Amino acid sequence: MVRIAGVNIPTEKRFVIALTYVYGVGRSRAEKICKELKIDTKLRTHQIDEGTLKKVRDLINKQASEDDGSNGIVGLCEGELRRRVRGAIKRLIDLSCYIGIRHVKKLPVRGQRTHTNARTRRGKSRPVAGKKKAV
């Protein structure tokens, strides 16, 4: 099992896809990492040698020169990124703004309809007490 940024990465998947298991690394960022380190995108994780994996770890763990990570190839990943997202949501909840209230009520935040959809966000439907069934 290969560990990058504290995450176990699957060994049988293509390395570009396996990198996306790290929070904050998507497809485009994984492809940029492989391109910069000249790693063949068709290789599986178990086919990559330890020296190359160390270079990938160093590149991912390295903070970008700017705070938000917009300057370098790799910005924030894993723990720090999760903390910042959680902190941003907590700030919205503390402000009691519309988006914060939607987070508290576990409703969609970005204007989606809730009358028929949003089952993922709202959870499994529950029966309403006292509601008559249609005949």
Secondary structure as UniProt FT lines:
FT   STRAND          2..4
FT   TURN            5..6
FT   STRAND          7..9
FT   HELIX           15..19
FT   TURN            20..21
FT   TURN            23..24
FT   HELIX           27..36
FT   TURN            37..38
FT   TURN            41..42
FT   HELIX           45..47
FT   HELIX           50..61
FT   TURN            67..68
FT   HELIX           78..95
FT   HELIX           98..104
FT   TURN            105..106
FT   HELIX           119..122
FT   TURN            129..130
//
